Amino acid sequence: MMERLISRLTEKSVLFPASLALRLALVVYGIHQDRTMVVKYTDIDYHVFTDAAQFVTEGASPYNRSTYRYTPLLAWILTPNIYLSVVFGKILFILCDVLSGLLIYKILRLHGHASETACRVSSLWLLNPLPMGVSSRGNAESILAALVLGTLLCMESRRLICAAVLFGLSVHMKIYPITYALPIVLTLQTEGTRAEMDKQRCSWRTMITFTGSFLNARLFLFASVAAGTFCMLTGLFYCMYGWVFLNETYFYHLTRRDIRHNFSPYFYMLYLTADSRWSQWLGLAAFLPQLLLLLLASWAFRSDLAFSCFLNTAIFVSFNKVCTSQYFLWYLCLLPLVIPQLSLSWKQGTGLLLLWFTGQGLWLCPAYFLEFEGFNTFLLIWLTGLLFLVINCYILIQIIVHYKFTRRKKVE
């Protein structure tokens, strides 16, 4: 009976309407909980977005709302929260969530997987409680997921201009997609030269040829359109809101030192050195391990854009100086693109999943006692955060070891 139900849910004609209906039901439930219970369902960030949209409708700056540290574009998009209904943003987010599942399906079909396989794998996102809960609570991460997956779909289908526009827009919305720049550049490298470099040993001649391979029309087109999209939006909002826009949207996140408890292996160090004159430099130094690992991963897996982007995102999140649960969605939306190429058994895959949840559970225990009971558990939170980092690294190693990239012909 259970197998028949799962099989029915993963049919294309049922999967997408059902996933949308589940999210809508959560939005309705959220309204009820917000009205009747002390603990609210709606994410605090959603109130920040709505307040910023309110300022925009009044002709003021969205940054008049304290803690609004996003692009003004998001506040502008959510102005219907003020004009139409306060749930507009949640509807938009869950639609982007379902769109992300559709984009996953399209990419998998483009890779040559059968419709049934693509639906089953897409269901890992569409029926996943984590993205359902995050989007229905009013978090905007689903917009980024749709933009990133849209970029990959356009790259895979060789629609470079669309891919460049979406990439420029995604980097404008949040900084982290910039980590995909090197994998994209290596993908747009002249294919013949890339194959030659894979076969030959390094020499001055091959290095010159390799460097010249980046000077091609496809790369120039992508870079021009992506940079143009980013600069146009950034220039527009700088003219409208000035320095505060650049500081709150970009520079704040580069120099941010979040001393509140989070999954980051650096949080305790930043907490202890918050008043030190070296604190700012320690925060910047935290980017170095990320940068090194991102360069290595981009080069090692340059033949597979989707897999390279997945690894880059997982590395960026795991080693970031701030890491919260919503950041996990940044790489979880790319995981379904990787799963069909994994040679892991169901037992191994389930074991890795349980290990990942165990790591989170161990972290949540001391975090609960700090947040709700007032106990000083900072050291335990840091130690369990380090354990969670080790678990994430182990899982990534297992994914890399068991990943078998075999591109099939496109299935129409």
Secondary structure, DSSP 8 states (H G I E B T S, - for coil): -HHHHHHHHTSHHHHHHHHHHHHHHHHHHHHHHHHH-SS-SS-HHHHHHHHHHHHHHTTS-GGGSTT--S-HHHHHHTTHHHHT-TTHHHHHHHHHHHHHHHHHHHHHHHTT--HHHHHHHHHHHHT-HHHHHHHHTT-THHHHHHHHHHHHHHHHTT-HHHHHHHHHHHHHH-SGGGGGHHHHHHHSS-HHHHHHHHHS---HHHHHHHHHTT-SHHHHHHHHHHHHHHHHHHHHHHHHHTHHHHIIIIIHHHH----S--S-TTHHHHHHTTTSTTHHHHHHHTHHHHHHHHHHHHHHTTT-HHHHHHHHHHHHHHT-SS--GGGHHHHHTTHHHHGGGB---HHHHHHHHHHHHHHHHHHHHHHHHHHHH----HHHHHHHHHHHHHHHHHHHHHHHHTB---------
